[in-house]
Amino acid sequence: MRILLLTTLFIATLMASYKAPMEVKGSLTIDSKATYGLYNKGAKFLDVRPMRFVKDGKIKGAIHLYVGDFTKEKLLKIIKLDEEVVVYCNGQSCSLTAEAIIEMLKYGYTKIYYYRDGYPAWKYYQLPME
């Protein structure tokens, strides 16, 4: 029991100290103001979080596809290779956006925006949610 508790505390400490990368090569890192501009322009938004988070809300109109379920075929059904797409997850402590972008770049996507601050910032600024 003690080993399980220590292991759990160790993993929790590692996760609490994680910071998403400042940028992902091949994408453009954007702040909330630029993200909202792309939203108003009609860019696609891709929420890559697990469903348990999406149930509590997401950016209005965002397409949900958990990064763990990515395939090129699934992505191509919802976003064309040359479409502008904003990718987000749970903010600066979440690695999923960076992981998703790396996969999308491998598939040939060219207009990827990295919303590092993610859903928590969008919600903080009270921008359109559903």
C-alpha positions in Angstrom: 0.0 0.0 0.0 2.8 2.4 0.9 4.6 1.8 -2.5 1.3 2.5 -4.3 0.9 5.8 -2.4 4.5 6.9 -3.1 4.2 6.0 -6.8 0.9 7.9 -7.0 2.4 11.0 -5.3 5.5 10.8 -7.6 3.4 10.7 -10.7 1.1 13.5 -9.5 4.2 15.7 -8.8 5.5 15.1 -12.3 2.2 15.9 -13.9 1.8 19.1 -11.8 5.1 20.4 -12.9 4.6 19.7 -16.6 4.5 22.7 -18.9 3.4 22.5 -22.5 6.1 23.6 -25.0 6.1 27.3 -25.8 5.9 26.4 -29.5 5.6 23.4 -31.8 7.8 23.7 -34.9 5.6 23.8 -38.0 2.7 25.5 -36.3 2.1 29.1 -35.1 1.6 29.7 -31.4 -1.3 32.2 -30.8 -2.7 33.9 -27.8 -6.4 34.3 -26.9 -6.8 37.5 -28.9 -5.5 36.0 -32.1 -7.4 32.8 -31.4 -10.7 34.8 -31.1 -9.8 36.6 -34.4 -9.4 33.3 -36.2 -12.7 32.1 -34.6 -14.5 35.2 -36.0 -12.8 34.6 -39.4 -14.3 31.1 -39.5 -11.2 28.9 -38.9 -11.8 25.3 -37.8 -11.2 24.5 -34.1 -10.1 21.1 -33.0 -10.5 20.0 -29.4 -8.2 17.1 -28.7 -9.1 16.5 -25.1 -10.6 13.3 -23.7 -14.4 13.3 -23.7 -14.6 13.6 -19.9 -13.3 17.2 -20.3 -15.4 18.0 -23.3 -18.6 17.1 -21.4 -18.0 20.2 -19.2 -17.8 22.5 -22.2 -15.8 23.4 -25.3 -15.3 26.2 -27.7 -18.5 26.8 -29.6 -18.4 25.0 -32.9 -15.2 23.2 -32.2 -14.8 19.7 -33.5 -13.9 17.1 -30.9 -11.4 14.4 -31.8 -9.3 13.0 -29.0 -5.7 12.9 -30.0 -5.5 9.2 -28.9 -8.1 8.5 -31.7 -6.2 10.3 -34.5 -5.8 8.8 -37.9 -5.2 10.6 -41.1 -8.5 9.3 -42.4 -10.5 10.6 -39.4 -8.9 14.0 -39.6 -9.4 14.3 -43.4 -13.1 13.8 -42.9 -13.3 16.9 -40.7 -10.4 19.1 -41.8 -8.7 19.5 -45.2 -4.9 19.5 -45.3 -4.8 23.2 -46.3 -7.6 24.5 -44.0 -6.7 26.8 -41.1 -7.2 24.9 -37.9 -6.7 26.0 -34.2 -5.8 23.1 -32.0 -6.3 23.2 -28.2 -6.7 21.2 -25.0 -6.6 22.0 -21.3 -4.0 24.8 -21.4 -0.4 25.2 -20.5 -0.2 22.1 -18.4 -1.6 19.8 -21.1 0.6 18.0 -23.6 -2.2 16.9 -25.9 -2.2 19.9 -28.2 1.5 19.5 -29.0 1.1 15.8 -29.5 -1.8 16.4 -31.9 0.1 19.0 -33.9 3.1 16.8 -34.3 0.7 14.1 -35.7 -1.1 16.5 -38.0 2.2 17.8 -39.4 3.2 14.2 -40.2 -0.1 13.8 -42.1 0.6 16.9 -44.2 -1.4 19.7 -42.5 0.1 23.1 -43.2 -2.0 25.8 -41.5 -2.0 24.8 -37.8 -2.4 27.3 -35.0 -1.3 26.2 -31.5 -3.6 27.6 -28.9 -1.3 26.8 -25.9 -3.6 28.5 -23.3 -6.5 26.3 -24.5 -10.0 26.0 -23.1 -9.2 27.4 -19.6 -8.2 30.8 -21.1 -11.1 30.8 -23.6 -13.5 30.2 -20.6 -11.7 32.8 -18.5 -12.3 35.4 -21.2 -16.0 34.3 -21.4 -15.7 33.7 -25.2 -18.4 31.6 -27.0 -18.7 28.1 -25.4 -21.1 25.2 -25.6 
